[in-house]
């Protein structure tokens, strides 16, 4: 790696560097080091799943007299859910900008700390306004995690495995959802805990898990791709060299030579104007694709899963303390989707898998809505239908994060993730819970079926967009999928 001594007068440019770091990272075989990345970064989605599921399952308990809060179930699944999503959108944009400017590692530590503090304060809620405030701040921390974590994942994982790893990590949300669902069953058992204590302990256990993750995450490194663009090329070189040495010792053989070098003009920061021009002028088709995928999955998940417990209680007379069992089943379907289908995104390719998972989940949801409105479903069969729908929808939703994190230049990656997450989630995730809470509260099957159909229609629409606009990014270097804005020259590998 070499860097010339020239410096321009522009304050955002620090020099020019030639490096093989991207090619060296992409040609690495899978190793224990990569497992450390997966565990350190992926576990935050478990926290998110735990959070959302607990709130959905304790909604009925919080609304009961003696819970310690003067709040209704519709406010928990509607107002509080919308505020959580609004916080996530705000946090994604705020921390996304900081992530591109100050690095992935600094921000995924800060955002986790924000989450921990807000969740602890939620457990201490004494009034509805306090509960609403800290639901917003919890979302604020989680939203920042999305930008920082997805940026780091794609920049550290080799191109050969990037699709499946990204999907599995994002899908680990549902492992937390399973834990949250089963945890709520125990915590809502009044034979074990008083009515005003069990739900508080549920949030407190989330804090304990977050502290464990904080300790694990300390060992996850900064992205070398971010480092060499931001004037830290020596640190990037040291990190990659140490990983190569570790993997060669682990495998007992030398690594193959990297496939070429790249020369970039280093920058300290990228302005919002340049990011906007890059996303919407340079890559307008990719912008439409990203927005479509996020709106479809955000409405489906935030509109429906936030209120799943309320649907069971309202239409099937399932006790509030038992809804967690049913939610654990659909969460398992969500978890299995990325686990079993993830590899196909790297082999069959992005276009066929993104479009098919979105379209299949949308069509199956239309069928579920029809059966639900006819009164043909029970608590068990509606759960089974949802399990199948979300098996495909979960893989599709995870691919939305994968798509926007790999199809835009590296300098804009975190902000691109944040922007599409915020805009798509605001469209489907804020309006969705509010609309769905009202439709569910009416107690009319046709109203709830309407919410299902809206989510299904948006998923199908996003699937059709992917048929025409999805990018062939499987097994390709990030620099090949979207050339860095700072690139000066690219040198292919020798014969």
C-alpha positions as CSV (number, residue, x, y, z in Angstrom):
1,X,0.0,0.0,0.0
2,X,1.4,3.4,-0.9
3,X,0.3,7.0,-0.4
4,X,1.7,10.0,-2.1
5,X,2.8,13.1,-0.2
6,X,0.7,15.6,-2.2
7,X,-2.1,17.4,-0.4
8,X,-4.9,19.5,-2.1
9,X,-6.2,22.7,-0.7
10,X,-9.7,21.1,-0.2
11,X,-10.2,20.4,3.6
12,X,-12.0,17.2,2.9
13,X,-9.2,15.6,0.9
14,X,-6.2,14.2,2.7
15,X,-4.3,12.4,-0.1
16,X,-4.2,9.5,-2.5
17,X,-3.7,5.9,-1.6
18,X,-3.3,2.7,-3.6
19,X,-4.5,-0.4,-1.8
20,X,-5.5,-4.0,-2.4
21,X,-7.5,-4.2,0.9
22,X,-10.9,-4.8,-0.8
23,X,-9.6,-7.6,-2.9
24,X,-7.7,-9.1,0.0
25,X,-10.8,-9.1,2.2
26,X,-13.0,-10.6,-0.6
27,X,-10.6,-13.5,-1.3
28,X,-10.5,-14.7,2.4
29,X,-12.0,-18.1,3.1
30,X,-14.5,-18.4,5.9
31,X,-12.8,-18.5,9.3
32,X,-13.2,-18.1,13.0
33,X,-12.6,-14.4,12.6
34,X,-15.7,-14.1,10.4
35,X,-17.7,-15.9,13.0
36,X,-16.6,-13.3,15.5
37,X,-17.9,-10.6,13.2
38,X,-21.2,-12.4,12.8
39,X,-21.7,-12.9,16.6
40,X,-20.5,-9.4,17.6
41,X,-22.7,-7.6,15.1
42,X,-25.6,-9.9,14.5
43,X,-26.7,-10.2,18.1
44,X,-28.2,-6.7,18.1
45,X,-31.0,-7.9,15.9
46,X,-31.8,-10.4,18.6
47,X,-32.3,-7.4,20.9
48,X,-34.6,-5.6,18.4
49,X,-36.7,-8.8,18.1
50,X,-36.9,-9.1,21.8
51,X,-38.0,-5.5,22.2
52,X,-40.7,-5.4,19.6
53,X,-42.1,-8.8,20.6
54,X,-42.3,-8.1,24.3
55,X,-44.2,-4.9,23.6
56,X,-46.6,-6.6,21.3
57,X,-47.3,-9.4,23.8
58,X,-47.5,-7.3,26.9
59,X,-49.9,-4.8,25.3
60,X,-52.9,-6.5,26.8
61,X,-51.3,-6.7,30.3
62,X,-50.3,-3.1,30.3
63,X,-53.9,-2.1,29.5
64,X,-55.2,-4.0,32.5
65,X,-56.0,-2.4,35.8
66,X,-53.2,-2.8,38.2
67,X,-50.4,-2.8,35.6
68,X,-49.0,0.4,37.0
69,X,-49.6,2.4,33.8
70,X,-52.7,4.2,32.6
71,X,-52.6,3.1,29.0
72,X,-54.8,1.2,26.5
73,X,-53.8,-1.8,24.4
74,X,-54.4,0.3,21.2
75,X,-52.0,3.0,22.5
76,X,-49.3,0.3,23.1
77,X,-49.7,-1.3,19.7
78,X,-50.5,2.0,17.9
79,X,-49.0,5.2,19.5
80,X,-46.0,3.5,21.3
81,X,-45.3,1.3,18.2
82,X,-45.4,4.3,15.9
83,X,-43.1,6.3,18.2
84,X,-40.6,3.4,18.4
85,X,-40.5,3.4,14.6
86,X,-40.3,7.2,14.4
87,X,-37.3,7.0,16.8
88,X,-35.7,4.3,14.6
89,X,-36.1,6.4,11.5
90,X,-34.6,9.5,13.2
91,X,-31.8,7.5,14.8
92,X,-31.0,5.9,11.4
93,X,-30.5,9.3,9.7
94,X,-28.7,10.9,12.6
95,X,-26.3,8.0,13.4
96,X,-26.0,7.1,9.7
97,X,-24.4,10.4,8.9
98,X,-22.1,10.0,11.9
99,X,-21.2,6.4,10.8
100,X,-20.0,7.6,7.4
101,X,-18.1,10.4,9.0
102,X,-16.5,8.9,12.1
103,X,-16.5,5.1,11.4
104,X,-18.5,2.0,11.8
105,X,-17.0,0.8,15.1
106,X,-17.4,4.0,17.1
107,X,-21.1,4.3,16.2
108,X,-22.2,0.7,16.7
109,X,-20.9,1.0,20.3
110,X,-22.6,4.4,20.8
111,X,-26.0,3.2,19.4
112,X,-26.0,0.1,21.6
113,X,-25.4,2.3,24.6
114,X,-28.3,4.5,23.7
115,X,-30.5,1.4,23.4
116,X,-29.5,0.1,26.8
117,X,-30.2,3.4,28.6
118,X,-33.6,3.8,27.0
119,X,-34.7,0.3,27.6
120,X,-33.7,0.5,31.2
121,X,-35.8,3.7,31.5
122,X,-38.8,1.9,29.8
123,X,-38.7,-0.7,32.6
124,X,-39.1,2.1,35.1
125,X,-42.2,3.7,33.4
126,X,-44.6,5.2,35.9
127,X,-46.9,7.1,33.4
128,X,-47.8,6.7,29.7
129,X,-45.9,9.8,28.6
130,X,-42.7,8.3,30.1
131,X,-43.3,5.0,28.4
132,X,-43.9,6.8,25.0
133,X,-40.8,8.9,25.4
134,X,-38.4,6.0,26.1
135,X,-40.0,3.8,23.4
136,X,-39.0,6.6,21.0
137,X,-35.5,6.7,22.4
138,X,-35.1,2.9,22.3
139,X,-36.0,3.1,18.6
140,X,-33.6,5.9,18.2
141,X,-30.7,3.7,19.3
142,X,-31.9,0.7,17.3
143,X,-32.3,2.8,14.1
144,X,-28.7,3.9,14.4
145,X,-27.6,0.2,14.7
146,X,-29.1,-0.6,11.3
147,X,-26.9,1.8,9.5
148,X,-23.7,1.1,11.4
149,X,-24.1,-2.7,11.5
150,X,-25.1,-3.3,7.9
151,X,-22.3,-1.1,6.7
152,X,-19.7,-3.1,8.7
153,X,-21.2,-6.5,7.8
154,X,-20.9,-5.9,4.0
155,X,-17.5,-4.3,4.2
156,X,-16.0,-7.1,6.3
157,X,-17.6,-10.3,4.9
158,X,-16.1,-11.8,1.6
159,X,-18.1,-11.3,-1.6
160,X,-18.7,-15.1,-1.9
161,X,-20.7,-15.2,1.4
162,X,-22.0,-11.6,1.7
163,X,-25.6,-12.3,0.7
164,X,-26.3,-15.3,3.0
165,X,-24.4,-13.8,5.9
166,X,-26.3,-10.4,5.6
167,X,-29.6,-12.2,5.4
168,X,-28.9,-14.5,8.3
169,X,-27.7,-11.7,10.6
170,X,-30.7,-9.6,9.8
171,X,-32.9,-12.6,10.2
172,X,-31.5,-13.2,13.7
173,X,-34.1,-10.6,14.8
174,X,-36.5,-13.5,14.9
175,X,-34.4,-15.4,17.4
176,X,-34.9,-12.5,19.7
177,X,-38.6,-12.6,18.8
178,X,-38.9,-16.2,19.9
179,X,-37.1,-15.4,23.1
180,X,-39.4,-12.3,23.7
181,X,-42.5,-14.3,23.0
182,X,-41.6,-17.1,25.4
183,X,-40.3,-14.7,28.0
184,X,-43.5,-12.8,28.0
185,X,-45.4,-16.0,28.8
186,X,-43.3,-16.4,31.9
187,X,-43.3,-12.7,32.9
188,X,-47.0,-12.3,32.5
189,X,-47.8,-15.3,34.7
190,X,-49.3,-13.6,37.8
191,X,-48.6,-16.8,39.8
192,X,-44.9,-15.9,39.4
193,X,-44.8,-12.1,39.3
194,X,-47.2,-9.4,40.4
195,X,-49.2,-7.7,37.6
196,X,-47.2,-4.5,37.8
197,X,-43.8,-6.2,37.8
198,X,-43.5,-8.9,35.2
199,X,-43.6,-6.6,32.2
200,X,-40.9,-4.4,33.8
201,X,-38.6,-7.4,34.3
202,X,-39.0,-8.3,30.6
203,X,-37.5,-5.0,29.6
204,X,-34.8,-5.3,32.3
205,X,-33.7,-8.7,30.9
206,X,-33.2,-6.9,27.6
207,X,-30.7,-4.6,29.3
208,X,-28.8,-7.6,30.7
209,X,-28.6,-9.2,27.2
210,X,-27.4,-5.8,25.7
211,X,-24.6,-5.5,28.3
212,X,-23.3,-9.0,27.3
213,X,-23.4,-8.0,23.6
214,X,-21.5,-4.8,24.4
215,X,-18.7,-6.9,25.9
216,X,-18.6,-9.1,22.8
217,X,-18.7,-6.2,20.4
218,X,-15.6,-4.6,21.7
219,X,-13.5,-7.1,19.7
220,X,-15.2,-6.3,16.3
221,X,-12.8,-4.1,14.3
222,X,-13.3,-1.0,12.3
223,X,-14.0,-1.5,8.6
224,X,-10.6,-1.4,6.7
225,X,-12.5,-0.1,3.7
226,X,-13.6,2.9,5.7
227,X,-10.1,3.3,7.2
228,X,-8.2,3.6,3.9
229,X,-10.6,6.2,2.5
230,X,-10.5,8.3,5.7
231,X,-6.7,8.6,6.0
232,X,-6.1,5.5,8.2
233,X,-4.5,3.3,5.6
234,X,-1.8,2.1,7.9
235,X,-4.4,0.8,10.4
236,X,-6.3,-0.9,7.6
237,X,-3.1,-2.6,6.4
238,X,-2.2,-3.8,9.9
239,X,-5.7,-5.2,10.5
240,X,-6.0,-7.1,7.2
241,X,-2.4,-8.4,7.5
242,X,-3.2,-9.7,11.0
243,X,-6.4,-11.4,9.8
244,X,-4.6,-13.0,6.8
245,X,-1.9,-14.3,9.1
246,X,-4.5,-15.7,11.5
247,X,-6.4,-17.5,8.7
248,X,-3.2,-18.9,7.1
249,X,-2.2,-20.4,10.5
250,X,-5.7,-21.7,11.0
251,X,-5.8,-23.4,7.5
252,X,-2.2,-24.4,7.3
253,X,-1.8,-23.0,3.8
254,X,-1.0,-19.7,2.0
255,X,-3.8,-17.5,0.7
256,X,-4.1,-16.8,-3.0
257,X,-3.0,-13.4,-4.4
258,X,-5.6,-10.6,-4.3
259,X,-7.4,-9.7,-7.5
260,X,-6.1,-6.2,-8.2
261,X,-5.7,-2.8,-6.5
262,X,-7.7,0.4,-6.2
263,X,-6.4,4.0,-6.0
264,X,-8.6,6.4,-4.1
265,X,-8.5,10.1,-3.1
266,X,-8.9,10.1,0.6
267,X,-11.7,12.1,2.3
268,X,-12.6,13.1,5.8
269,X,-16.3,13.5,5.1
270,X,-19.0,13.4,2.3
271,X,-21.6,16.2,2.1
272,X,-25.3,15.5,2.0
273,X,-25.6,17.2,-1.4
274,X,-23.1,14.7,-2.9
275,X,-24.8,11.8,-1.3
276,X,-28.2,12.9,-2.7
277,X,-26.8,13.4,-6.2
278,X,-25.1,10.1,-6.1
279,X,-28.2,8.1,-5.0
280,X,-30.8,9.9,-7.1
281,X,-29.0,11.1,-10.2
282,X,-26.3,8.5,-10.6
283,X,-28.4,5.5,-9.5
284,X,-32.1,6.4,-9.9
285,X,-33.2,2.9,-10.7
286,X,-31.5,1.5,-7.6
287,X,-33.1,4.3,-5.5
288,X,-36.6,3.2,-6.7
289,X,-35.7,-0.4,-6.0
290,X,-34.5,0.3,-2.4
291,X,-37.5,2.5,-1.6
292,X,-39.9,-0.1,-2.9
293,X,-38.4,-3.0,-1.0
294,X,-38.4,-1.0,2.3
295,X,-41.9,0.3,2.0
296,X,-43.3,-3.2,1.3
297,X,-41.6,-5.0,4.1
298,X,-42.0,-2.2,6.6
299,X,-45.7,-2.0,6.2
300,X,-46.1,-5.8,6.3
301,X,-44.1,-6.2,9.5
302,X,-44.8,-3.0,11.4
303,X,-48.5,-3.0,10.5
304,X,-49.2,-6.6,11.4
305,X,-46.7,-8.1,13.8
306,X,-47.0,-5.2,16.2
307,X,-50.6,-6.2,16.6
308,X,-50.5,-10.0,16.3
309,X,-51.3,-10.5,20.0
310,X,-54.2,-8.1,19.8
311,X,-55.6,-10.1,16.8
312,X,-55.4,-13.4,18.8
313,X,-57.1,-11.8,21.8
314,X,-59.8,-9.9,19.9
315,X,-60.9,-12.5,17.3
316,X,-59.9,-15.9,18.9
317,X,-60.2,-15.2,22.6
318,X,-56.6,-16.2,23.3
319,X,-55.7,-15.0,26.9
320,X,-53.1,-12.2,26.9
321,X,-50.7,-14.5,28.9
322,X,-50.7,-17.1,26.1
323,X,-50.2,-15.1,23.0
324,X,-46.5,-15.5,23.3
325,X,-46.7,-19.2,22.4
326,X,-48.4,-18.4,19.1
327,X,-45.9,-15.6,18.3
328,X,-43.0,-17.9,19.0
329,X,-44.3,-20.1,16.2
330,X,-44.5,-17.4,13.6
331,X,-41.1,-16.1,14.8
332,X,-39.6,-19.5,14.1
333,X,-41.0,-19.3,10.5
334,X,-39.3,-15.9,10.1
335,X,-36.0,-17.3,11.5
336,X,-36.0,-20.3,9.2
337,X,-36.6,-18.2,6.0
338,X,-33.1,-16.5,5.9
339,X,-31.4,-19.5,7.3
340,X,-32.7,-21.9,4.6
341,X,-33.0,-19.5,1.7
342,X,-30.0,-17.3,2.3
343,X,-27.5,-19.3,0.3
344,X,-29.7,-19.1,-2.8
345,X,-29.2,-15.3,-2.8
346,X,-25.5,-16.0,-3.5
347,X,-26.1,-18.9,-6.0
348,X,-29.4,-18.3,-7.9
349,X,-28.8,-14.6,-7.6
350,X,-30.3,-11.5,-6.1
351,X,-33.0,-10.8,-8.8
352,X,-34.7,-14.1,-8.8
353,X,-34.6,-14.5,-5.0
354,X,-35.6,-11.0,-4.0
355,X,-38.6,-10.9,-6.5
356,X,-39.8,-14.4,-5.7
357,X,-39.7,-14.0,-1.9
358,X,-41.6,-10.7,-2.1
359,X,-44.2,-12.0,-4.6
360,X,-44.7,-15.3,-2.8
361,X,-45.2,-13.7,0.6
362,X,-47.6,-11.2,-0.8
363,X,-49.8,-13.8,-2.7
364,X,-49.9,-16.0,0.4
365,X,-50.9,-13.1,2.5
366,X,-53.8,-12.3,0.2
367,X,-54.9,-15.9,0.7
368,X,-54.7,-15.6,4.5
369,X,-56.8,-12.4,4.4
370,X,-59.5,-14.2,2.4
371,X,-59.7,-17.1,4.8
372,X,-59.6,-14.8,7.8
373,X,-62.5,-12.6,6.5
374,X,-64.6,-15.8,5.8
375,X,-64.1,-16.9,9.4
376,X,-62.4,-20.1,8.2
377,X,-59.4,-19.8,10.5
378,X,-58.7,-20.6,14.2
379,X,-56.0,-19.2,16.4
380,X,-53.9,-22.2,15.4
381,X,-54.5,-22.1,11.6
382,X,-54.1,-18.3,11.3
383,X,-50.7,-18.8,13.1
384,X,-49.8,-21.5,10.6
385,X,-50.7,-19.3,7.7
386,X,-48.6,-16.5,9.1
387,X,-45.7,-18.8,9.6
388,X,-45.7,-19.8,5.9
389,X,-46.2,-16.2,4.8
390,X,-43.3,-14.9,6.9
391,X,-41.0,-17.7,6.0
392,X,-40.7,-16.0,2.6
393,X,-41.3,-12.4,3.8
394,X,-38.4,-12.6,6.3
395,X,-35.9,-13.5,3.6
396,X,-37.3,-10.8,1.4
397,X,-37.2,-8.2,4.1
398,X,-33.6,-9.0,5.0
399,X,-32.7,-8.7,1.4
400,X,-33.9,-5.1,1.4
401,X,-31.1,-4.2,3.9
402,X,-28.6,-6.2,1.8
403,X,-29.6,-4.4,-1.4
404,X,-29.2,-0.8,-0.2
405,X,-26.0,-1.6,1.6
406,X,-24.3,-3.0,-1.5
407,X,-25.6,-1.1,-4.5
408,X,-24.4,2.4,-3.6
409,X,-20.8,3.7,-3.3
410,X,-18.9,3.0,-0.1
411,X,-18.7,6.6,1.0
412,X,-22.5,6.8,1.0
413,X,-23.2,3.3,2.4
414,X,-24.4,4.1,5.9
415,X,-26.4,7.1,4.9
416,X,-28.0,5.2,2.0
417,X,-29.1,2.5,4.4
418,X,-30.3,5.1,6.9
419,X,-32.2,7.0,4.2
420,X,-34.1,4.1,2.7
421,X,-34.7,2.5,6.0
422,X,-36.1,5.8,7.4
423,X,-38.2,6.8,4.4
424,X,-39.5,3.3,3.8
425,X,-40.2,2.6,7.4
426,X,-41.8,6.0,8.0
427,X,-44.2,5.3,5.1
428,X,-45.1,1.8,6.3
429,X,-43.9,1.6,9.9
430,X,-45.4,4.7,11.4
431,X,-48.7,4.8,9.5
432,X,-49.0,1.0,9.6
433,X,-49.3,0.5,13.4
434,X,-51.6,3.4,13.7
435,X,-54.0,2.2,11.0
436,X,-53.7,-1.4,12.1
437,X,-54.5,-0.6,15.7
438,X,-57.7,1.1,14.7
439,X,-58.7,-1.7,12.3
440,X,-58.0,-4.4,14.9
441,X,-59.7,-2.5,17.7
442,X,-63.0,-2.4,15.7
443,X,-63.4,-6.1,16.2
444,X,-64.6,-6.5,12.6
445,X,-62.9,-9.2,10.6
446,X,-63.2,-7.3,7.3
447,X,-61.3,-4.4,8.8
448,X,-58.3,-6.5,9.9
449,X,-58.4,-8.4,6.5
450,X,-58.1,-5.0,4.8
451,X,-54.8,-4.3,6.7
452,X,-53.6,-7.7,5.6
453,X,-54.4,-6.9,1.9
454,X,-52.7,-3.6,2.0
455,X,-49.5,-5.2,3.2
456,X,-49.8,-8.0,0.6
457,X,-50.4,-5.5,-2.2
458,X,-47.2,-3.5,-1.3
459,X,-45.1,-6.7,-1.0
460,X,-46.3,-7.8,-4.5
461,X,-45.6,-4.4,-5.9
462,X,-42.1,-4.4,-4.5
463,X,-41.5,-7.9,-5.9
464,X,-42.5,-6.7,-9.4
465,X,-40.1,-3.7,-9.1
466,X,-37.3,-6.2,-8.2
467,X,-38.1,-8.3,-11.3
468,X,-37.0,-5.3,-13.5
469,X,-34.6,-3.4,-11.3
470,X,-32.7,-5.8,-9.0
471,X,-28.9,-5.6,-9.3
472,X,-26.7,-8.6,-10.1
473,X,-24.5,-8.2,-7.0
474,X,-24.0,-11.9,-6.0
475,X,-20.4,-12.9,-5.6
476,X,-19.1,-9.5,-6.8
477,X,-16.9,-7.1,-4.9
478,X,-18.6,-4.1,-3.5
479,X,-16.3,-1.9,-5.6
480,X,-17.6,-3.7,-8.7
481,X,-21.2,-3.3,-7.8
482,X,-20.8,0.4,-7.1
483,X,-17.5,2.1,-7.8
484,X,-16.4,4.3,-4.9
485,X,-16.8,8.1,-5.4
486,X,-13.2,8.6,-4.4
487,X,-11.7,6.2,-6.9
488,X,-8.9,7.5,-9.0
489,X,-7.7,4.3,-10.7
490,X,-8.4,0.5,-10.5
491,X,-5.7,-2.1,-11.4
492,X,-6.8,-5.6,-12.2
493,X,-4.9,-8.6,-11.0
494,X,-2.0,-9.8,-13.0
495,X,-2.0,-13.0,-15.1
